[in-house]
Amino acid sequence: MRELRVFELDEPGQAVSLRAACGQSVKVVEGRLWVTVEGYVTDFWLQPGEVFALPEGERVWLSGEGGPARFALAAVSEPLSLRRLASWLRVLAHRWGEWKTDAFGECPRLSVR
């Protein structure tokens, strides 16, 4: 089964963040999307129609560049495996670290679960 949600970023430059789950991807529907992934050296700029597979368990920031942006967040469910269990443990460890300190201030977060 595949879950699909569409989001619209109406204020340019305002970022939203999410923790990427297993099998999630972003597809730009309208506008230009700026994607920043925690731990990656470079950022990604996506045009309408482009798809970006989100790295599982990583914190991702999304914002519209130069104007409003609309994107679809798709998730494909996978059966439980040792790899998926390890990613859940990694996510829990990341979240534990976030509870101790919030170095990124007031960045809104998307609830995608």
N, C-alpha and C positions, 0 to 999 in steps of 0.2 A: 504494500500500500504506500501511497505517496501523499504527503501533506503539502499544501501550497498556501502561503499567506502573502498578501500584497501590502506593502508599506509605502507611505509617501512622506518624504522629508520636505516640508514646505519652507523652511528657513535655510538658505545657503550657509554653509560653514558650520552649522550646529551638528555635532556628531552624536550618534547613539551607539551604544556598545552592547555586545552580546557575547556569550560564551558559546562557541560553535559546538554543536552536537554531532554525533556520528551521521555521516551521509548528508550533511547540509550543503546547499549551494545557493548563491545569489545570482539572479538574472536581472539585468537592468531593463526596465520597461520604458522609462522616459527620463530624459536628462542625462547628466554625467555623474557617475558615482565614484567617490574617492574612498578606497578601502585601505585601512591600516591594520596589520596583523601583529600582535605582540610577539616580539622576538625576531621579526623579519627586518632586514636592513632597508628594504625599499617599500614604497607604497604602490598601490595599483589604482589606475584610473580606468574605469569601464564605461564604454559607450552603450547606447541602447542595443539590445540583442545579445550582448556579451554575457557569458556565464563564468562565475568564479567559484571553484570548489573550496569551501571553507575548511581549514585544517582543524581536524577534530580536537576538541579540548582547549583550543587557544582562544584568547580574548580578541575580539575583532571590533574595530570602530568603523562606522559607515557615515558618510556625509555627502550631501549634494555639492557639486562644485559649480559655481557660477549661476546657480538658480535651483529651483525645486527639482527633486529627483524622485522617481517612483521605481521600486524594485520588488521582485518576488523572491521570497525566501522559501526554498523547497527542501523537504526532508524525506529521505527514503529510509524506512525502518529496516533494521537488520536483525537477524536472530542473535540471541545472547551468545557471546564467545569469550574466550580468555582475553582477546585483544580489546573487546568492548568493555569488559570488566576492568581491565587495566586503565582504560581511558576514563572510566567513571572515577576510579581512585585518584587519577591525576587531576581531574576536575575538582574533586573534593579537596585535594591538597592545595590547589590554586585558590579555591574559595576560602579556605582556612586562612591563607596568607592575606587575602583581601579583607577579611574581617578584622585582622590585626592592624592593618594600615590601609588607607585609601589615598594613594598618591595622586590620583587623577581628579580629585575634587568632585564637582557637581556635574558629571556627565550622565545624561539620562540613559537608562538601560532598557533594552527591549526584553519583554518576557515572551519567550518563544516555546516554552514547554507546555 
